[in-house]
Structures are given as structure tokens and as C-alpha cells.
Amino acid sequence: MNAKKFTEKYHSQIDYINNLRDKDIDLSDAPEISDFSSAQPNRFFKPKKAALSTKIDADVLAWLKMHDNYSQYLNELCRKQMNVELSH
């Protein structure tokens, strides 16, 4: 199949989909999900990292360094607190 025919077919399919009304879409094989209690976080999500230079109390830093990969541990602590604050 040549590229021009493929492109024409592709565009006609996209036009068809774009012109569908919501009521014309058959969702019988995809029931609405209303309970997300068993939802899992996206395991492929990797937030963008940014470098930070700041001052921290020496005893707090010593405590952080007691953990393996203290930078990751600090990030996890901050993310947990961020999620708590954002959920209110």
C-alpha cells in the first residue's frame, strides 16, 4: 500500500471519529468505572528531577544519611507530605 492511500484512509478514519456524537459511541463493552479504591499508581511514571542546593541542620542531615540513598528517602518524605497537603 502506498503512503498516499494510507494517509487518505487514515484521515478519513480520523474525520469519522471526530464527527461521532457521544451518543453514537457504543460503550457496552467498556462499563464506566466509578470505584477507584483498587487503582494502582502508574509504575512507569518518573517525575522530572531538579537539583537543589539548600542549608539543612547538621543533625537532620546526619539522620538522613543513616538511610540508604538518603536523597531518595528525603524525596519520598517530601512527596508524602506534599500529597497530604494537596489532599486537604
C-alpha positions in Angstrom: 0.0 0.0 0.0 1.5 3.4 -0.9 1.8 6.2 1.6 -0.7 8.4 -0.1 -3.5 5.8 0.1 -2.6 5.1 3.7 -2.7 8.8 4.5 -6.1 9.2 2.8 -7.6 6.2 4.6 -6.1 7.4 7.9 -7.5 10.9 7.5 -11.0 9.6 6.6 -11.0 7.4 9.7 -9.9 10.3 11.9 -12.6 12.5 10.3 -15.2 9.8 11.1 -14.1 9.5 14.7 -14.0 13.3 15.1 -17.6 13.6 13.8 -19.1 10.9 16.1 -21.5 12.2 18.6 -21.1 10.9 22.2 -24.5 9.1 22.0 -23.3 7.2 18.9 -20.4 5.6 20.6 -21.1 2.0 21.8 -19.6 1.7 25.3 -21.3 -1.5 26.2 -18.0 -3.4 26.3 -16.4 -0.7 28.4 -18.5 -0.1 31.5 -18.0 3.2 33.4 -15.6 2.8 36.4 -16.8 4.6 39.5 -14.8 2.8 42.2 -11.1 3.6 42.1 -10.2 2.1 45.5 -8.1 -0.7 43.9 -6.4 1.6 41.4 -2.6 1.3 41.2 -0.3 4.2 40.6 1.4 4.4 37.2 4.5 2.3 37.6 6.1 3.9 34.6 5.7 7.5 35.9 9.1 9.1 36.5 8.9 12.7 37.7 11.4 15.1 36.4 14.3 15.6 38.8 15.8 19.0 39.7 18.9 19.9 41.5 18.6 21.8 44.8 21.1 23.5 47.0 20.0 24.4 50.4 21.0 24.6 54.1 19.8 21.9 56.5 20.5 21.4 60.2 23.5 19.1 60.7 21.6 16.7 62.9 18.8 16.4 60.4 21.4 15.7 57.6 23.1 13.1 59.8 19.8 11.4 60.4 19.0 11.4 56.7 22.4 9.9 55.9 21.7 7.0 58.1 19.3 5.8 55.4 20.4 4.1 52.2 20.1 6.6 49.3 19.2 9.4 51.6 18.4 11.7 48.7 15.6 9.3 47.6 14.4 9.0 51.2 14.2 12.7 51.5 12.3 12.9 48.3 9.8 10.2 49.5 9.3 12.1 52.8 8.6 15.4 50.9 6.3 13.7 48.4 4.3 12.1 51.2 3.9 15.4 52.9 3.0 17.1 49.6 0.3 14.6 49.0 -1.1 15.1 52.5 -1.3 18.9 52.0 -2.7 18.6 48.5 -5.5 16.3 49.6 -6.9 18.9 52.0 
